[in-house]
Every structure is written in structure tokens, then in C-alpha cells.
Amino acid sequence: MDVNSILEHQSKEILKRMVDSTQGYSDRIKFDLKNMIDASQSVKDLAQAWLVYFATLNWQ
């Protein structure tokens, strides 16, 4: 593994821990957000995915 791959992996792990510690999100929302983190190829892709996700989320 090169340095960039290690940094990307560590950054994604930190983001997933932040999602886990966020209050007010259901387990399903946390699961979805962590899957988006894993699938993202860039910060821009992740931000766009989260914006679309929260814009279409039904908060019932």
C-alpha cells in the first residue's frame, strides 16, 4: 500500500467513527452514510452523495 491509500483508508475510518458517534441518526441512516463513505472516490463525490441523501430522506 502506498501512503495515499493508507491516508484514504484512515480518513474513511475516522469519518465512519464520527457517523457512529452522531446522536439523532437511526441505525439505518448510519449504515447508509458509512456505505457512502466506503463507496466514495473523492470528498466531492461523498459530499454530493450526502446532500442528495439528506435532501430525499423522509424524517418520519
PyMOL Python script that loads the backbone (N, CA, C, O; Angstrom):
from pymol import cmd

cmd.read_pdbstr("""\
ATOM      1  N   MET A   1       0.842  -1.190   0.000  1.00  0.00           N
ATOM      2  CA  MET A   1       0.000   0.000   0.000  1.00  0.00           C
ATOM      3  C   MET A   1       0.879   1.242   0.000  1.00  0.00           C
ATOM      4  O   MET A   1       1.888   1.311   0.702  1.00  0.00           O
ATOM      5  N   ASP A   2       0.480   2.204  -0.790  1.00  0.00           N
ATOM      6  CA  ASP A   2       1.219   3.463  -0.781  1.00  0.00           C
ATOM      7  C   ASP A   2       0.629   4.416   0.259  1.00  0.00           C
ATOM      8  O   ASP A   2      -0.420   4.140   0.843  1.00  0.00           O
ATOM      9  N   VAL A   3       1.293   5.505   0.477  1.00  0.00           N
ATOM     10  CA  VAL A   3       0.901   6.459   1.514  1.00  0.00           C
ATOM     11  C   VAL A   3      -0.502   7.012   1.256  1.00  0.00           C
ATOM     12  O   VAL A   3      -1.284   7.165   2.194  1.00  0.00           O
ATOM     13  N   ASN A   4      -0.826   7.308   0.016  1.00  0.00           N
ATOM     14  CA  ASN A   4      -2.152   7.861  -0.292  1.00  0.00           C
ATOM     15  C   ASN A   4      -3.266   6.871   0.034  1.00  0.00           C
ATOM     16  O   ASN A   4      -4.322   7.265   0.528  1.00  0.00           O
ATOM     17  N   SER A   5      -3.036   5.601  -0.237  1.00  0.00           N
ATOM     18  CA  SER A   5      -4.040   4.584   0.086  1.00  0.00           C
ATOM     19  C   SER A   5      -4.239   4.460   1.586  1.00  0.00           C
ATOM     20  O   SER A   5      -5.364   4.310   2.062  1.00  0.00           O
ATOM     21  N   ILE A   6      -3.155   4.523   2.318  1.00  0.00           N
ATOM     22  CA  ILE A   6      -3.240   4.440   3.775  1.00  0.00           C
ATOM     23  C   ILE A   6      -3.986   5.646   4.335  1.00  0.00           C
ATOM     24  O   ILE A   6      -4.838   5.499   5.212  1.00  0.00           O
ATOM     25  N   LEU A   7      -3.671   6.830   3.835  1.00  0.00           N
ATOM     26  CA  LEU A   7      -4.354   8.046   4.292  1.00  0.00           C
ATOM     27  C   LEU A   7      -5.837   8.007   3.959  1.00  0.00           C
ATOM     28  O   LEU A   7      -6.669   8.404   4.775  1.00  0.00           O
ATOM     29  N   GLU A   8      -6.169   7.532   2.769  1.00  0.00           N
ATOM     30  CA  GLU A   8      -7.576   7.441   2.374  1.00  0.00           C
ATOM     31  C   GLU A   8      -8.318   6.474   3.297  1.00  0.00           C
ATOM     32  O   GLU A   8      -9.420   6.771   3.757  1.00  0.00           O
ATOM     33  N   HIS A   9      -7.716   5.327   3.562  1.00  0.00           N
ATOM     34  CA  HIS A   9      -8.349   4.342   4.429  1.00  0.00           C
ATOM     35  C   HIS A   9      -8.554   4.902   5.837  1.00  0.00           C
ATOM     36  O   HIS A   9      -9.634   4.762   6.410  1.00  0.00           O
ATOM     37  N   GLN A  10      -7.539   5.524   6.387  1.00  0.00           N
ATOM     38  CA  GLN A  10      -7.636   6.085   7.730  1.00  0.00           C
ATOM     39  C   GLN A  10      -8.673   7.206   7.796  1.00  0.00           C
ATOM     40  O   GLN A  10      -9.419   7.310   8.770  1.00  0.00           O
ATOM     41  N   SER A  11      -8.718   8.034   6.771  1.00  0.00           N
ATOM     42  CA  SER A  11      -9.704   9.116   6.724  1.00  0.00           C
ATOM     43  C   SER A  11     -11.119   8.565   6.697  1.00  0.00           C
ATOM     44  O   SER A  11     -12.006   9.089   7.371  1.00  0.00           O
ATOM     45  N   LYS A  12     -11.332   7.515   5.926  1.00  0.00           N
ATOM     46  CA  LYS A  12     -12.660   6.907   5.858  1.00  0.00           C
ATOM     47  C   LYS A  12     -13.038   6.278   7.200  1.00  0.00           C
ATOM     48  O   LYS A  12     -14.192   6.364   7.620  1.00  0.00           O
ATOM     49  N   GLU A  13     -12.090   5.660   7.862  1.00  0.00           N
ATOM     50  CA  GLU A  13     -12.371   5.068   9.173  1.00  0.00           C
ATOM     51  C   GLU A  13     -12.744   6.139  10.197  1.00  0.00           C
ATOM     52  O   GLU A  13     -13.645   5.937  11.011  1.00  0.00           O
ATOM     53  N   ILE A  14     -12.056   7.266  10.154  1.00  0.00           N
ATOM     54  CA  ILE A  14     -12.379   8.372  11.060  1.00  0.00           C
ATOM     55  C   ILE A  14     -13.785   8.903  10.781  1.00  0.00           C
ATOM     56  O   ILE A  14     -14.552   9.152  11.711  1.00  0.00           O
ATOM     57  N   LEU A  15     -14.119   9.076   9.511  1.00  0.00           N
ATOM     58  CA  LEU A  15     -15.462   9.551   9.159  1.00  0.00           C
ATOM     59  C   LEU A  15     -16.533   8.572   9.638  1.00  0.00           C
ATOM     60  O   LEU A  15     -17.573   8.996  10.142  1.00  0.00           O
ATOM     61  N   LYS A  16     -16.295   7.283   9.489  1.00  0.00           N
ATOM     62  CA  LYS A  16     -17.274   6.292   9.933  1.00  0.00           C
ATOM     63  C   LYS A  16     -17.435   6.323  11.451  1.00  0.00           C
ATOM     64  O   LYS A  16     -18.546   6.147  11.950  1.00  0.00           O
ATOM     65  N   ARG A  17     -16.366   6.541  12.183  1.00  0.00           N
ATOM     66  CA  ARG A  17     -16.469   6.664  13.645  1.00  0.00           C
ATOM     67  C   ARG A  17     -17.259   7.908  14.024  1.00  0.00           C
ATOM     68  O   ARG A  17     -18.028   7.895  14.986  1.00  0.00           O
ATOM     69  N   MET A  18     -17.069   8.976  13.268  1.00  0.00           N
ATOM     70  CA  MET A  18     -17.832  10.198  13.532  1.00  0.00           C
ATOM     71  C   MET A  18     -19.323   9.964  13.294  1.00  0.00           C
ATOM     72  O   MET A  18     -20.159  10.431  14.066  1.00  0.00           O
ATOM     73  N   VAL A  19     -19.651   9.244  12.229  1.00  0.00           N
ATOM     74  CA  VAL A  19     -21.052   8.912  11.960  1.00  0.00           C
ATOM     75  C   VAL A  19     -21.617   8.081  13.100  1.00  0.00           C
ATOM     76  O   VAL A  19     -22.727   8.346  13.563  1.00  0.00           O
ATOM     77  N   ASP A  20     -20.874   7.081  13.561  1.00  0.00           N
ATOM     78  CA  ASP A  20     -21.342   6.234  14.662  1.00  0.00           C
ATOM     79  C   ASP A  20     -21.617   7.026  15.933  1.00  0.00           C
ATOM     80  O   ASP A  20     -22.537   6.698  16.681  1.00  0.00           O
ATOM     81  N   SER A  21     -20.833   8.057  16.180  1.00  0.00           N
ATOM     82  CA  SER A  21     -20.993   8.813  17.423  1.00  0.00           C
ATOM     83  C   SER A  21     -21.999   9.953  17.311  1.00  0.00           C
ATOM     84  O   SER A  21     -22.249  10.651  18.294  1.00  0.00           O
ATOM     85  N   THR A  22     -22.571  10.149  16.150  1.00  0.00           N
ATOM     86  CA  THR A  22     -23.548  11.224  15.947  1.00  0.00           C
ATOM     87  C   THR A  22     -24.876  10.845  16.582  1.00  0.00           C
ATOM     88  O   THR A  22     -25.422   9.777  16.306  1.00  0.00           O
ATOM     89  N   GLN A  23     -25.390  11.714  17.425  1.00  0.00           N
ATOM     90  CA  GLN A  23     -26.683  11.491  18.069  1.00  0.00           C
ATOM     91  C   GLN A  23     -27.811  11.879  17.109  1.00  0.00           C
ATOM     92  O   GLN A  23     -27.661  12.803  16.310  1.00  0.00           O
ATOM     93  N   GLY A  24     -28.909  11.186  17.189  1.00  0.00           N
ATOM     94  CA  GLY A  24     -30.094  11.558  16.425  1.00  0.00           C
ATOM     95  C   GLY A  24     -30.254  10.846  15.100  1.00  0.00           C
ATOM     96  O   GLY A  24     -31.278  11.013  14.437  1.00  0.00           O
ATOM     97  N   TYR A  25     -29.273  10.054  14.693  1.00  0.00           N
ATOM     98  CA  TYR A  25     -29.402   9.295  13.455  1.00  0.00           C
ATOM     99  C   TYR A  25     -29.795   7.869  13.802  1.00  0.00           C
ATOM    100  O   TYR A  25     -29.267   7.276  14.744  1.00  0.00           O
ATOM    101  N   SER A  26     -30.728   7.327  13.031  1.00  0.00           N
ATOM    102  CA  SER A  26     -31.119   5.932  13.239  1.00  0.00           C
ATOM    103  C   SER A  26     -29.988   5.016  12.771  1.00  0.00           C
ATOM    104  O   SER A  26     -29.052   5.453  12.101  1.00  0.00           O
ATOM    105  N   ASP A  27     -30.092   3.756  13.133  1.00  0.00           N
ATOM    106  CA  ASP A  27     -29.089   2.786  12.687  1.00  0.00           C
ATOM    107  C   ASP A  27     -29.066   2.685  11.167  1.00  0.00           C
ATOM    108  O   ASP A  27     -28.007   2.490  10.569  1.00  0.00           O
ATOM    109  N   ARG A  28     -30.231   2.817  10.545  1.00  0.00           N
ATOM    110  CA  ARG A  28     -30.313   2.732   9.074  1.00  0.00           C
ATOM    111  C   ARG A  28     -29.569   3.907   8.421  1.00  0.00           C
ATOM    112  O   ARG A  28     -28.835   3.715   7.451  1.00  0.00           O
ATOM    113  N   ILE A  29     -29.758   5.111   8.947  1.00  0.00           N
ATOM    114  CA  ILE A  29     -29.071   6.279   8.399  1.00  0.00           C
ATOM    115  C   ILE A  29     -27.565   6.121   8.576  1.00  0.00           C
ATOM    116  O   ILE A  29     -26.804   6.401   7.650  1.00  0.00           O
ATOM    117  N   LYS A  30     -27.130   5.681   9.743  1.00  0.00           N
ATOM    118  CA  LYS A  30     -25.699   5.473   9.976  1.00  0.00           C
ATOM    119  C   LYS A  30     -25.140   4.435   9.010  1.00  0.00           C
ATOM    120  O   LYS A  30     -24.050   4.614   8.466  1.00  0.00           O
ATOM    121  N   PHE A  31     -25.881   3.354   8.795  1.00  0.00           N
ATOM    122  CA  PHE A  31     -25.469   2.311   7.859  1.00  0.00           C
ATOM    123  C   PHE A  31     -25.313   2.884   6.447  1.00  0.00           C
ATOM    124  O   PHE A  31     -24.313   2.636   5.774  1.00  0.00           O
ATOM    125  N   ASP A  32     -26.313   3.650   6.010  1.00  0.00           N
ATOM    126  CA  ASP A  32     -26.271   4.249   4.671  1.00  0.00           C
ATOM    127  C   ASP A  32     -25.089   5.205   4.523  1.00  0.00           C
ATOM    128  O   ASP A  32     -24.383   5.169   3.516  1.00  0.00           O
ATOM    129  N   LEU A  33     -24.874   6.054   5.519  1.00  0.00           N
ATOM    130  CA  LEU A  33     -23.781   7.022   5.438  1.00  0.00           C
ATOM    131  C   LEU A  33     -22.422   6.330   5.396  1.00  0.00           C
ATOM    132  O   LEU A  33     -21.537   6.742   4.646  1.00  0.00           O
ATOM    133  N   LYS A  34     -22.255   5.289   6.192  1.00  0.00           N
ATOM    134  CA  LYS A  34     -20.980   4.568   6.197  1.00  0.00           C
ATOM    135  C   LYS A  34     -20.755   3.848   4.867  1.00  0.00           C
ATOM    136  O   LYS A  34     -19.619   3.751   4.405  1.00  0.00           O
ATOM    137  N   ASN A  35     -21.813   3.347   4.254  1.00  0.00           N
ATOM    138  CA  ASN A  35     -21.672   2.734   2.931  1.00  0.00           C
ATOM    139  C   ASN A  35     -21.273   3.771   1.878  1.00  0.00           C
ATOM    140  O   ASN A  35     -20.483   3.478   0.980  1.00  0.00           O
ATOM    141  N   MET A  36     -21.819   4.972   1.994  1.00  0.00           N
ATOM    142  CA  MET A  36     -21.431   6.042   1.069  1.00  0.00           C
ATOM    143  C   MET A  36     -19.965   6.408   1.258  1.00  0.00           C
ATOM    144  O   MET A  36     -19.263   6.679   0.284  1.00  0.00           O
ATOM    145  N   ILE A  37     -19.502   6.417   2.496  1.00  0.00           N
ATOM    146  CA  ILE A  37     -18.095   6.700   2.768  1.00  0.00           C
ATOM    147  C   ILE A  37     -17.221   5.652   2.082  1.00  0.00           C
ATOM    148  O   ILE A  37     -16.241   5.993   1.419  1.00  0.00           O
ATOM    149  N   ASP A  38     -17.571   4.394   2.242  1.00  0.00           N
ATOM    150  CA  ASP A  38     -16.782   3.314   1.639  1.00  0.00           C
ATOM    151  C   ASP A  38     -16.771   3.396   0.112  1.00  0.00           C
ATOM    152  O   ASP A  38     -15.753   3.115  -0.521  1.00  0.00           O
ATOM    153  N   ALA A  39     -17.903   3.781  -0.475  1.00  0.00           N
ATOM    154  CA  ALA A  39     -18.020   3.799  -1.935  1.00  0.00           C
ATOM    155  C   ALA A  39     -17.456   5.057  -2.581  1.00  0.00           C
ATOM    156  O   ALA A  39     -17.225   5.072  -3.790  1.00  0.00           O
ATOM    157  N   SER A  40     -17.234   6.093  -1.817  1.00  0.00           N
ATOM    158  CA  SER A  40     -16.807   7.369  -2.399  1.00  0.00           C
ATOM    159  C   SER A  40     -15.387   7.293  -2.946  1.00  0.00           C
ATOM    160  O   SER A  40     -14.519   6.617  -2.393  1.00  0.00           O
ATOM    161  N   GLN A  41     -15.182   7.995  -4.029  1.00  0.00           N
ATOM    162  CA  GLN A  41     -13.872   8.065  -4.659  1.00  0.00           C
ATOM    163  C   GLN A  41     -13.163   9.378  -4.356  1.00  0.00           C
ATOM    164  O   GLN A  41     -11.951   9.502  -4.534  1.00  0.00           O
ATOM    165  N   SER A  42     -13.943  10.360  -3.895  1.00  0.00           N
ATOM    166  CA  SER A  42     -13.362  11.663  -3.556  1.00  0.00           C
ATOM    167  C   SER A  42     -14.261  12.356  -2.538  1.00  0.00           C
ATOM    168  O   SER A  42     -15.399  11.950  -2.303  1.00  0.00           O
ATOM    169  N   VAL A  43     -13.726  13.391  -1.955  1.00  0.00           N
ATOM    170  CA  VAL A  43     -14.503  14.173  -0.992  1.00  0.00           C
ATOM    171  C   VAL A  43     -15.698  14.816  -1.693  1.00  0.00           C
ATOM    172  O   VAL A  43     -16.788  14.892  -1.125  1.00  0.00           O
ATOM    173  N   LYS A  44     -15.496  15.268  -2.905  1.00  0.00           N
ATOM    174  CA  LYS A  44     -16.582  15.889  -3.669  1.00  0.00           C
ATOM    175  C   LYS A  44     -17.704  14.878  -3.914  1.00  0.00           C
ATOM    176  O   LYS A  44     -18.879  15.208  -3.749  1.00  0.00           O
ATOM    177  N   ASP A  45     -17.354  13.658  -4.304  1.00  0.00           N
ATOM    178  CA  ASP A  45     -18.366  12.624  -4.518  1.00  0.00           C
ATOM    179  C   ASP A  45     -19.139  12.336  -3.239  1.00  0.00           C
ATOM    180  O   ASP A  45     -20.361  12.186  -3.264  1.00  0.00           O
ATOM    181  N   LEU A  46     -18.426  12.261  -2.126  1.00  0.00           N
ATOM    182  CA  LEU A  46     -19.071  11.986  -0.844  1.00  0.00           C
ATOM    183  C   LEU A  46     -20.015  13.116  -0.455  1.00  0.00           C
ATOM    184  O   LEU A  46     -21.139  12.863  -0.021  1.00  0.00           O
ATOM    185  N   ALA A  47     -19.576  14.342  -0.604  1.00  0.00           N
ATOM    186  CA  ALA A  47     -20.415  15.491  -0.255  1.00  0.00           C
ATOM    187  C   ALA A  47     -21.680  15.517  -1.109  1.00  0.00           C
ATOM    188  O   ALA A  47     -22.768  15.778  -0.596  1.00  0.00           O
ATOM    189  N   GLN A  48     -21.547  15.252  -2.393  1.00  0.00           N
ATOM    190  CA  GLN A  48     -22.716  15.236  -3.274  1.00  0.00           C
ATOM    191  C   GLN A  48     -23.678  14.112  -2.899  1.00  0.00           C
ATOM    192  O   GLN A  48     -24.893  14.305  -2.896  1.00  0.00           O
ATOM    193  N   ALA A  49     -23.137  12.948  -2.587  1.00  0.00           N
ATOM    194  CA  ALA A  49     -23.992  11.816  -2.209  1.00  0.00           C
ATOM    195  C   ALA A  49     -24.754  12.118  -0.933  1.00  0.00           C
ATOM    196  O   ALA A  49     -25.946  11.827  -0.832  1.00  0.00           O
ATOM    197  N   TRP A  50     -24.061  12.710   0.055  1.00  0.00           N
ATOM    198  CA  TRP A  50     -24.730  13.048   1.320  1.00  0.00           C
ATOM    199  C   TRP A  50     -25.790  14.119   1.114  1.00  0.00           C
ATOM    200  O   TRP A  50     -26.861  14.044   1.718  1.00  0.00           O
ATOM    201  N   LEU A  51     -25.516  15.118   0.274  1.00  0.00           N
ATOM    202  CA  LEU A  51     -26.511  16.162   0.015  1.00  0.00           C
ATOM    203  C   LEU A  51     -27.764  15.583  -0.616  1.00  0.00           C
ATOM    204  O   LEU A  51     -28.876  15.926  -0.213  1.00  0.00           O
ATOM    205  N   VAL A  52     -27.600  14.717  -1.594  1.00  0.00           N
ATOM    206  CA  VAL A  52     -28.753  14.085  -2.238  1.00  0.00           C
ATOM    207  C   VAL A  52     -29.488  13.196  -1.245  1.00  0.00           C
ATOM    208  O   VAL A  52     -30.718  13.193  -1.197  1.00  0.00           O
ATOM    209  N   TYR A  53     -28.739  12.450  -0.463  1.00  0.00           N
ATOM    210  CA  TYR A  53     -29.349  11.538   0.524  1.00  0.00           C
ATOM    211  C   TYR A  53     -30.206  12.312   1.524  1.00  0.00           C
ATOM    212  O   TYR A  53     -31.357  11.950   1.767  1.00  0.00           O
ATOM    213  N   PHE A  54     -29.654  13.364   2.097  1.00  0.00           N
ATOM    214  CA  PHE A  54     -30.412  14.116   3.102  1.00  0.00           C
ATOM    215  C   PHE A  54     -31.537  14.933   2.492  1.00  0.00           C
ATOM    216  O   PHE A  54     -32.538  15.199   3.157  1.00  0.00           O
ATOM    217  N   ALA A  55     -31.388  15.335   1.239  1.00  0.00           N
ATOM    218  CA  ALA A  55     -32.461  16.071   0.562  1.00  0.00           C
ATOM    219  C   ALA A  55     -33.671  15.179   0.296  1.00  0.00           C
ATOM    220  O   ALA A  55     -34.807  15.653   0.260  1.00  0.00           O
ATOM    221  N   THR A  56     -33.416  13.888   0.109  1.00  0.00           N
ATOM    222  CA  THR A  56     -34.515  12.965  -0.219  1.00  0.00           C
ATOM    223  C   THR A  56     -34.950  12.106   0.960  1.00  0.00           C
ATOM    224  O   THR A  56     -35.865  11.293   0.829  1.00  0.00           O
ATOM    225  N   LEU A  57     -34.305  12.276   2.108  1.00  0.00           N
ATOM    226  CA  LEU A  57     -34.611  11.471   3.289  1.00  0.00           C
ATOM    227  C   LEU A  57     -35.968  11.855   3.870  1.00  0.00           C
ATOM    228  O   LEU A  57     -36.292  13.034   4.013  1.00  0.00           O
ATOM    229  N   ASN A  58     -36.736  10.851   4.193  1.00  0.00           N
ATOM    230  CA  ASN A  58     -38.037  11.065   4.827  1.00  0.00           C
ATOM    231  C   ASN A  58     -37.826  10.903   6.331  1.00  0.00           C
ATOM    232  O   ASN A  58     -37.569   9.793   6.798  1.00  0.00           O
ATOM    233  N   TRP A  59     -37.930  11.978   7.089  1.00  0.00           N
ATOM    234  CA  TRP A  59     -37.594  12.009   8.507  1.00  0.00           C
ATOM    235  C   TRP A  59     -38.741  11.562   9.411  1.00  0.00           C
ATOM    236  O   TRP A  59     -38.797  12.003  10.560  1.00  0.00           O
ATOM    237  N   GLN A  60     -39.625  10.740   8.968  1.00  0.00           N
ATOM    238  CA  GLN A  60     -40.766  10.311   9.783  1.00  0.00           C
ATOM    239  C   GLN A  60     -40.360   9.544  10.994  1.00  0.00           C
ATOM    240  O   GLN A  60     -41.215   9.121  11.772  1.00  0.00           O
TER     241      GLN A  60
END
""", "prot")
cmd.dss("prot")
cmd.show_as("cartoon", "prot")
cmd.util.cbc("prot")
cmd.orient("prot")
